[in-house]
């Protein structure tokens, strides 16, 4: 099944205004959103969940740690590249981003605990080990933030799976940070 990349001009009517607003916000229409626009419900859900994630108590660096970690675990070429660029724009240290991209330990112990917890939530389908939960708590994270990680995993799982299904092409804006899974 081929899923077309929609634009504001050819998207289904129910997606057009949402896609137009996103295009205005980002300055271009990311291919991911163009794919999601085939279903207004999927597009709206993704953007709404992203907006809610931005309202959490997690810092931008912590949110990007979660989003990059999930995308790496799900082998999502598109989202790892996109969030590498976004993380840089949000001031996340390059060493942190590269460690996550390469599945290596992060020098920042708090972000390392967050990344490990996120990885376990994603790979165990929501059953992280007691050790991962304790390490997250020991690093200073709250129960609310553990739940906010689940929200981040949900947001990225949605986009990662859409990208896998739709074989989303990498946007030029993200191409300098292209990524290949270690398992590839």
Secondary structure, 3 states (H helix, E strand, C coil): CCCCCCCCCCCCHHHHHHHHHHHHHHCCCCHHHHHHCCCHHHHHHHHHHHHHHHCCCCCHHHHHHHHHHHHHHCCCHHHHHHHHHHHHHCCCCHHHHHHHHCCCCCCCHHHHHHHHHHHHHHHCCCCCCHHHHHHHHHCCCCHHHHHHHHHHHHHHHHHHHHHHHHCCCCCHHHHHHCCCCCCC
